[in-house]
Amino acid sequence: MSGAGLVVPILVLGLGTYALRLVGPLAHQRLRLTDEMRRWMAVVATVLLTALMATGAVLDGDTFAGWSRVAGVATGGILAWRGAPFVAVVLAAGAVTAGLRLLGVP
């Protein structure tokens, strides 16, 4: 896709993001959620983020990304789950991935 062809999708995405950010506080004042609905929303968000993390860890396009990336993402996921600071999570995940690739692990 050319540079000019990317302008329209980027503008649409930007406007959509801005609209969602604007509607959020307005809807929060009018929309009342039960405690059960709030719990389900938290579960759904967690499942979605876990699925995205797993897909990104295992696949590079249509092919397997390699065990070093899987190990790096797993390291980051475990550290995040244990409550490590974000910078530590990112650095540790990158270090594990880079270290395994230096050792020849694909």
Residue pairs with C-beta under 8 A, 6 or more apart in sequence:
33 41
53 73
53 77
56 73
57 65
57 69
57 70
57 72
57 73
57 74
58 64
58 65
58 70
59 65
60 66
60 69
66 105
66 106
67 100
67 105
67 106
68 96
68 97
68 100
68 101
68 105
68 106
69 97
71 96
71 97
71 100
71 105
72 93
72 94
72 96
72 97
72 100
73 93
75 92
75 93
75 96
76 89
76 90
76 92
76 93
79 88
79 89
79 92
79 93
80 86
80 89
84 92
